[in-house]
């Protein structure tokens, strides 16, 4: 009887040691995450908690999975995730795009959880999005592997639903220690994922046409202009070159002397802006510099017809807004204020009063004096390529 008790005690101790070893072998998912995202996106703690929830407890590994994720929003309206993954001396980069930052957070969580749940040693192909060995065929996690594991660029709207299903079915993929060594390959008929072959394009070509403007100053009264612009965007920066042809203005007189002076103005403007805002609407403060070219054409019965020109520069600041109708079309509005570097004066030379004067001198008469400042309101359509 004494021997039986001793045997039972030894058996109990051995069971405890086995359970302790198994508990040590299955610990929280060994992962380090650096999450850089826009305002309003899920936090790093939220994404990491979702990874742990999906992956559950995993077997002990020699290396820690390290991930550096950053979310940007280029001008096409989509969000883009760059996920740089390191495991030991292995490294790879995935690029994923989606309609919202929340979707990309779910895509990142699913992709990292699948790597942590892999039953086979990870390879560089696995980090880059190759097929992974899963633990339960037909489960939601296997479906997520098809969407996020092999494409390397699944749209986040599809991957988010996989993430939710994977969270609900997590015990069948991570908690049960029954590997089946089955590899799931996505098929073209069932996968709606889009593949990004390389890093997302951070720049876009911009064409602004038509561009209508109303200006107060430097000539008066209110001027109307029509033009266009071309430029490019890089992330949240906008750089544009614009040209405007203003409607001609006339200065006339019929009091004693009959003359007509036509003023024609052409403006070339370069602006740089930094955009702030969401997917559909953005507001951008701008710095700008412009060149004004004025042509004065005089004529009439009292003066000899002639043409003169003046060119000067101006600097200013402004605010530019854009409403994105589609990823390739937006409506823009801008309000600018400028300070003129020069103030040309337009005048005509009238005949002398005393025609019998031996040395007659023409009489200069001021027709227009340009203002030192100008304000311009602009409306237009922006095409995004």
Residue pairs with C-beta under 8 A, 6 or more apart in sequence:
24 60
25 59
25 60
26 57
26 58
26 59
26 60
26 177
27 57
27 58
27 60
28 52
28 57
28 58
29 51
29 52
29 55
29 56
29 57
29 58
29 65
29 113
29 116
30 58
30 60
30 61
30 63
30 64
30 65
30 116
31 48
31 51
31 52
31 55
31 64
31 65
31 66
31 67
31 112
31 116
32 64
32 65
32 66
32 67
33 44
33 47
33 48
33 51
33 66
33 67
33 69
33 112
34 44
34 67
34 68
34 69
35 43
35 44
35 47
35 48
35 69
36 68
36 69
36 70
36 71
37 69
37 70
37 71
37 101
37 105
38 71
38 72
38 73
38 79
38 101
40 101
40 278
41 71
41 101
41 102
41 104
41 105
42 101
42 102
42 105
46 105
47 69
47 105
47 108
47 109
50 105
50 106
50 109
50 113
50 163
50 167
51 109
51 112
51 113
51 116
53 167
53 170
54 109
54 110
54 113
54 117
54 141
54 163
54 166
54 167
54 170
54 174
55 112
55 113
55 116
55 117
55 170
55 174
56 117
56 170
56 171
56 173
56 174
56 175
57 174
57 175
58 116
58 117
58 174
62 88
63 87
63 88
64 87
65 85
65 86
65 87
65 112
65 115
65 116
65 122
66 85
66 86
66 87
67 83
67 84
67 85
67 86
67 108
67 112
68 83
68 84
68 86
69 81
69 82
69 83
69 84
69 108
70 81
70 82
71 79
71 80
71 81
71 101
71 104
71 105
72 79
72 80
72 82
72 200
72 202
72 235
73 79
73 80
73 101
73 236
73 279
74 80
74 200
74 201
74 202
74 204
74 233
74 235
75 204
75 206
75 233
75 275
75 384
76 204
76 327
76 328
76 384
77 279
77 280
77 324
77 326
77 327
78 97
78 98
78 99
78 327
79 97
79 98
79 99
79 100
79 101
79 103
79 104
79 156
79 279
80 95
80 96
80 97
80 104
80 200
81 94
81 95
81 96
81 97
81 98
81 104
81 107
81 108
81 156
82 93
82 94
82 95
82 199
82 200
83 93
83 94
83 95
83 96
83 108
83 111
84 91
84 92
84 93
85 91
85 92
85 93
85 94
85 112
85 115
85 127
86 127
87 115
87 122
87 127
90 122
90 123
90 124
90 127
91 124
91 127
92 124
92 127
92 128
92 129
93 128
93 199
94 111
94 128
94 129
94 152
94 153
95 152
95 153
95 196
95 198
95 199
95 200
96 104
96 107
96 108
96 111
96 148
96 152
96 153
96 154
96 155
96 156
96 159
96 196
97 104
97 153
97 155
97 156
97 194
97 196
97 200
98 104
98 107
98 155
98 156
98 157
98 159
98 160
99 155
99 156
99 157
100 156
100 157
102 156
102 160
103 155
103 156
103 157
103 159
103 160
104 156
105 156
106 156
106 159
106 160
106 162
106 163
106 164
107 148
107 154
107 156
107 159
107 160
107 163
109 163
110 144
110 147
110 148
110 159
110 162
110 163
110 166
111 129
111 148
111 149
111 159
113 141
113 166
114 132
114 134
114 141
114 144
114 145
114 148
114 149
115 122
115 126
115 127
115 132
117 134
117 135
117 141
117 173
117 174
118 126
118 132
118 133
118 134
119 133
119 134
119 135
119 179
119 181
120 133
120 181
123 130
126 132
126 149
128 152
129 148
129 149
129 150
129 151
129 152
129 153
130 149
130 150
131 145
131 149
131 150
131 183
131 184
131 185
132 145
132 149
132 183
133 179
133 181
133 182
133 183
134 141
134 142
134 145
134 173
134 180
134 182
134 183
134 184
135 141
135 172
135 173
135 174
135 176
135 178
135 179
135 180
136 142
136 169
136 172
136 173
136 176
136 178
136 180
137 180
137 182
137 184
139 166
139 169
139 172
139 173
140 162
140 165
140 166
140 168
140 169
140 173
141 166
141 169
141 170
141 172
141 173
141 174
142 173
142 184
143 162
143 165
143 184
144 159
144 162
144 163
144 165
144 166
145 184
146 184
146 185
146 186
146 190
146 191
147 154
147 158
147 159
147 162
147 186
147 191
147 193
148 154
148 159
148 162
148 193
150 185
150 186
151 186
151 191
151 193
151 194
151 195
152 195
152 196
153 193
153 194
153 195
153 196
153 197
154 193
154 194
155 192
155 193
155 194
158 192
158 193
159 193
166 173
186 193
202 234
202 235
203 232
203 233
203 234
204 232
204 233
204 384
204 385
205 230
205 231
205 232
205 384
205 385
206 229
206 230
206 231
206 232
206 233
206 238
206 240
206 382
206 383
206 384
206 385
207 228
207 229
207 230
207 382
207 383
207 385
208 228
208 229
208 230
208 231
208 240
208 242
208 332
208 380
208 381
208 382
208 383
209 228
209 229
209 380
209 381
209 383
210 226
210 227
210 228
210 380
210 381
211 226
211 227
211 228
211 229
211 242
211 244
211 378
211 379
211 380
212 224
212 225
212 226
212 378
212 379
212 380
213 224
213 225
213 226
213 227
213 244
213 246
213 376
213 377
213 378
213 379
214 222
214 223
214 224
214 225
214 376
214 377
215 222
215 223
215 224
215 225
215 246
215 374
215 375
215 376
215 377
216 222
216 223
216 374
216 375
216 376
217 340
217 370
217 371
217 373
217 374
217 375
218 292
218 314
218 340
218 343
218 370
218 371
218 372
218 373
218 374
219 246
219 249
219 263
219 265
219 294
219 368
219 370
219 371
220 368
220 371
223 246
223 247
223 249
223 265
224 246
224 247
225 244
225 245
225 246
225 247
225 267
226 244
226 245
227 242
227 243
227 244
227 245
227 267
228 242
228 243
228 380
229 240
229 241
229 242
229 243
229 380
230 240
230 241
231 238
231 239
231 240
231 241
232 239
233 239
233 275
233 384
236 274
236 275
236 276
237 272
237 273
237 274
237 275
238 271
238 272
238 273
238 274
238 275
238 284
238 286
238 320
239 270
239 271
239 272
239 273
240 270
240 271
240 273
241 268
241 269
241 270
242 268
242 269
242 270
242 271
243 266
243 267
243 268
243 269
244 266
244 267
244 269
245 266
246 264
246 265
246 266
246 267
248 262
248 263
248 264
249 262
249 263
250 260
250 261
250 262
250 263
251 260
251 261
251 263
251 346
251 367
251 368
252 259
252 260
252 261
252 300
253 259
257 300
257 302
257 303
257 350
257 351
257 365
258 300
258 301
258 302
259 298
259 299
259 300
259 301
259 302
259 303
259 348
259 350
260 298
260 299
260 300
261 296
261 297
261 298
261 299
261 346
261 348
261 367
261 368
262 296
262 297
262 298
262 299
263 294
263 295
263 296
263 346
263 368
264 294
264 295
264 297
265 292
265 293
265 294
265 295
266 292
266 293
266 295
267 290
267 291
267 292
267 293
268 290
268 291
268 293
269 288
269 289
269 290
269 291
269 336
270 288
270 289
270 290
271 286
271 287
271 288
271 318
271 320
272 286
272 287
272 288
273 284
273 285
273 286
273 287
273 320
274 284
274 285
275 282
275 283
275 284
275 322
276 282
276 283
276 284
277 283
279 324
280 323
280 324
281 321
281 322
281 323
281 324
282 321
282 322
282 324
283 319
283 320
283 321
284 319
284 320
284 321
284 322
285 317
285 318
285 319
285 320
286 317
286 318
286 319
286 320
286 334
286 336
287 316
287 317
288 315
288 316
288 317
288 318
288 336
288 338
289 313
289 314
289 315
289 316
290 313
290 314
290 315
290 316
290 338
291 311
291 312
291 313
291 314
292 311
292 312
292 313
292 314
292 340
293 309
293 310
293 311
294 309
294 310
294 311
294 344
294 346
294 370
295 307
295 308
295 309
296 307
296 308
296 309
296 310
296 346
297 305
297 306
297 307
298 305
298 306
298 307
298 308
298 348
299 305
302 350
302 351
303 348
303 349
303 350
310 342
310 344
312 340
312 341
312 342
312 344
313 341
313 342
314 338
314 339
314 340
314 341
314 374
315 338
315 339
315 341
316 336
316 337
316 338
316 339
316 374
317 336
317 337
318 334
318 335
318 336
318 337
319 334
319 335
320 332
320 333
320 334
321 332
321 333
321 334
322 330
322 331
322 332
322 333
322 382
323 330
323 331
324 330
325 331
327 384
328 383
328 384
328 385
329 381
329 382
329 383
329 384
330 381
330 382
330 384
331 379
331 380
331 381
331 382
332 378
332 379
332 380
332 381
332 382
333 377
333 378
333 379
333 380
334 376
334 377
334 378
335 375
335 376
335 377
335 378
336 375
336 376
336 378
337 373
337 374
337 375
337 376
338 373
338 374
338 375
338 376
339 372
339 373
340 370
340 371
340 372
340 373
340 374
343 369
343 370
343 371
343 372
344 370
345 366
345 368
345 369
345 370
346 366
346 367
346 368
346 369
346 370
347 364
347 365
347 366
347 367
348 364
348 365
348 367
349 362
349 363
349 364
349 365
350 362
350 363
350 364
350 365
351 360
351 362
351 363
352 360
352 361
352 362
352 363
353 363
354 360
